[in-house]
Amino acid sequence: MAVLHPLTRDDLEVLLEVQREGAVAGLGHLFPQDEHPFPTARVRARWEAELDDPGVDCFAVVRDGQVAGFAATRGDELLHFGTAVATWGTGLAGLAHDEVLDHLRAQGHRTAWLRVFDDNLRAVRFYERRGWRATDVVTRTTFPPYPVLRRYERTLGADA
């Protein structure tokens, strides 16, 4: 049963709550909430722009009929990905990840890339277990305090 569904504007309120909760729980050490609270308005504006961008494919991760995560791709890039804190450890993220890779393959891509915060060890472990490999390419996020993002890449073979 597919867990990825096309994202709509009607999904944004729940998606933003899911994303905020996950960001606070998983990235609070990078973005201390007393100094750098989750930028809801800025993230909403980004999602709205991406929904309008024909080059970006936006998805809701759905569990039991409810938005429980999100994903977006742009070309061969896994642009955004996350699931609700309550689903962590349930296997939902793995299912959604595999569907995103299927989507990228169906688009004709043979390789994919993403960016992960160096100090987001939970995400680093998640992606490395699924065949993603770190590169030497680093950038900084556009969100203060601007922690380092590392590029990860992987092939999209039929067995991936």
C-alpha positions in Angstrom: 0.0 0.0 0.0 1.4 3.3 -1.1 2.2 5.9 1.7 3.1 8.8 -0.7 0.3 10.9 -1.9 0.4 14.2 -3.8 0.7 17.1 -1.4 -2.0 19.7 -1.6 -2.4 23.1 0.0 -5.0 21.6 2.3 -2.3 19.4 3.8 0.0 22.3 4.8 -1.3 23.0 8.3 -0.8 19.4 9.4 2.4 19.1 7.5 3.9 22.2 9.1 3.0 20.8 12.6 4.6 17.5 11.7 7.7 19.2 10.3 7.9 21.6 13.3 7.7 18.8 15.9 10.3 16.7 14.0 12.6 19.7 13.7 12.4 20.5 17.4 12.9 16.9 18.4 15.6 16.0 15.9 17.4 19.3 15.2 16.9 21.2 18.5 20.6 20.9 19.2 21.3 22.7 15.9 18.5 25.2 16.2 18.0 26.0 19.9 14.3 27.0 20.1 14.9 29.9 22.5 17.2 31.5 20.0 16.1 30.1 16.6 12.5 28.9 16.9 11.0 26.9 14.0 10.3 29.5 11.2 6.8 28.4 10.4 5.9 31.3 8.1 9.2 31.0 6.1 8.8 27.2 5.7 5.1 27.6 4.7 6.1 30.1 2.0 8.7 27.7 0.7 6.2 24.8 0.5 3.7 27.1 -1.2 6.4 28.1 -3.8 7.4 24.5 -4.3 3.8 23.4 -4.8 3.6 26.0 -7.6 6.9 24.9 -9.1 6.4 22.3 -11.9 10.0 21.2 -11.3 9.3 20.1 -7.7 7.2 17.0 -6.8 5.7 17.4 -3.3 4.3 14.5 -1.4 2.5 13.9 1.9 3.4 10.7 3.7 0.1 9.2 4.8 -0.6 6.7 7.5 -4.1 5.7 8.5 -5.5 8.4 6.3 -3.6 11.2 8.1 -0.6 13.2 7.0 2.3 11.7 8.9 5.2 13.1 7.0 6.4 14.8 3.8 8.8 14.4 0.9 9.8 16.5 -2.1 12.0 15.9 -5.0 13.5 18.3 -7.6 15.2 16.6 -10.5 17.4 13.9 -9.0 17.5 15.6 -5.6 15.6 14.4 -2.5 14.8 17.9 -1.4 12.8 17.4 1.8 12.0 14.3 3.8 10.6 13.6 7.3 8.0 11.7 9.2 6.0 12.5 12.4 7.9 11.9 15.7 5.2 9.5 16.7 6.1 7.3 13.7 9.8 7.2 14.4 11.0 3.6 14.7 7.8 2.1 13.1 9.2 1.6 9.6 7.0 4.3 8.0 10.1 6.4 7.0 11.7 3.4 5.4 8.6 2.7 3.3 8.3 6.4 2.3 12.0 6.5 1.4 11.7 3.5 -0.8 8.7 5.0 -2.6 10.6 8.2 -3.1 13.4 6.2 -4.7 10.8 4.5 -6.9 9.5 7.9 -8.0 13.0 9.1 -8.9 13.7 5.9 -10.9 10.4 6.3 -12.7 11.5 9.9 -13.6 14.5 8.2 -15.3 17.2 9.1 -12.8 20.0 6.6 -12.2 21.5 8.5 -9.2 20.2 10.7 -6.5 21.5 13.2 -4.0 20.4 14.9 -0.8 21.8 17.1 1.9 21.9 16.2 5.6 23.1 18.2 8.6 26.4 16.8 9.7 25.2 16.8 13.3 21.9 15.2 12.6 23.2 11.7 13.5 19.8 10.1 13.4 19.3 11.1 9.8 22.9 10.3 8.9 22.4 6.7 10.2 19.0 6.4 8.5 20.4 7.4 5.1 23.7 5.4 5.4 21.8 2.2 6.2 19.9 2.8 3.0 23.0 3.1 0.8 23.6 6.8 0.7 27.2 7.8 0.9 28.7 11.1 2.2 30.7 13.3 -0.2 33.1 16.1 0.6 30.6 18.7 -0.6 29.3 20.9 2.2 27.1 24.0 2.3 25.3 25.9 5.0 21.6 26.1 5.4 19.8 29.4 4.8 18.3 29.2 8.3 20.2 30.7 11.3 22.5 29.7 12.9 23.5 28.2 9.5 24.7 24.7 10.4 26.6 22.6 7.9 24.8 20.4 5.4 26.7 17.6 3.7 25.8 16.1 0.3 25.0 12.4 0.2 24.6 10.4 -3.0 23.5 7.0 -4.1 22.8 5.0 -7.2 19.2 4.0 -8.0 19.7 0.5 -9.3 16.7 -1.8 -9.5 17.7 -3.5 -6.2 18.1 -0.2 -4.4 
